Amino acid sequence: MTPKFNIGIDLGGTKIETIVLKDQLAIFRERIPTEAEKGPDHIINQISKIYSQALSVVASNDFKVGICTPGSVAPDTKLLRNSNTTCLNGTSLQAMIEERLNHSVKIENDANCFALAEATLGAGKDYELVFGIIMGTGCGGGFVFNNQLRLGPNLISGEWGHSVLYPYGNECYCGKRGCVETYISGGGIETQLKKYGINYSAKEFLNKRNKNGIEIKIFDEFLNNFGRSVANIINSIDPDIIVLGGGLSNLASLYNDGFKETQKYVFSESLKTPIIMNKLGDSAGVYGAALL
């Protein structure tokens, strides 16, 4: 049987990573800096450079290429939107990459790639319906059924971070108010801290051992909002498992106190859905890209 080769490329704000999978086993990995400050043309050059390295180990003319990136390609205009590598927003990223690589590519946002990787190879691989959550600077999500991404007609399936938690709540960059992202993402937490003159990063604050009165209040509200947000997912699609990723996912409280807060708002007498930490860490994006 001919081996199946897949190349994955994770286009991040600071690094570009590639992986080559041969029958879902990694046979090559490499990282180089994105150097986004040098502009879109340079980024495409960096992608081409690392792609050439990956090609050197692909012993077949039949292979697929997947790209993982923050943001997403708009279904109507085919232009990239909402990427934190801001110089790429509004560009025809897929067409630019395909022209340079002389190969068709599939592009998905980082949350979908995370969910696909964890559902196929990571913490959710023994489950049918997996919802993956990324809690970092923002909040993203994606869900996978039988190892297949569910994208939806608007290509926004899993955009849980922009469901409204509180009408008339915090302002969000998307133009709405009260989005989940404004309450439980790293950026949302830091905005809340600054209101009280507290100058910690979200990670520093969440992991701070001895919190004072107002810090305890902010932390308790964070866990409560996490519970409300995750319960909305469970009440809507009742996934078999929820896998957490992103920079805030290492917080132990999410898996005990956060679970208890979720249980309060689930429309059931008990909560049977496991809420667990990812297994692939920051490699999930590049694995997910290869699996596209």
PyMOL commands that set and color helices and strands:
alter all, ss='L'
color gray80, all
select helices_A, chain A and resi 36-38+40-55+86-88+93-101+110-120+160-162+181-184+186-195+202-206+213-237+252-255+257-265+281-291
alter helices_A, ss='H'
color red, helices_A
select strands_A, chain A and resi 5-11+15-22+25-33+63-69+72-73+80-81+106-109+129-135+139-145+148-150+241-245+275-277
alter strands_A, ss='S'
color yellow, strands_A
deselect
rebuild
show_as cartoon
